[in-house]
Amino acid sequence: MVLHFQGELSFNQDCELNGCFLIFSLKGLHEFLGVENVIVYTAFRKIIYQSSINEELQGFGGKVELHRSTGKVDESLYKLIKLQ
């Protein structure tokens, strides 16, 4: 699953643009994408963890990595970064 953002982004406290990084929780990403009516959060989370997202993002010069671990998947923060 590769995400391509254009234009202005708006976020709640679970998803923010910080310099060259997009920092998000999985719940925040689910909400930001507006897929609540299409797929429930638990199924969305499972798809993300079973995907090859970093392999796909490398082709676009990006990578998702752990930003801050809380020990709980739903509360941890991740960041989308641009590879150098």
Number of C-alpha atoms within 10 A of each C-alpha: 12 12 8 6 6 5 5 5 10 9 13 11 9 17 23 18 14 9 8 10 15 15 25 26 22 22 19 20 21 19 16 17 9 11 13 12 7 8 12 11 18 12 9 17 18 10 13 12 9 8 12 12 17 17 14 15 19 13 10 13 12 18 17 18 13 13 14 14 12 9 8 8 13 15 16 17 21 21 21 19 17 15 10 5
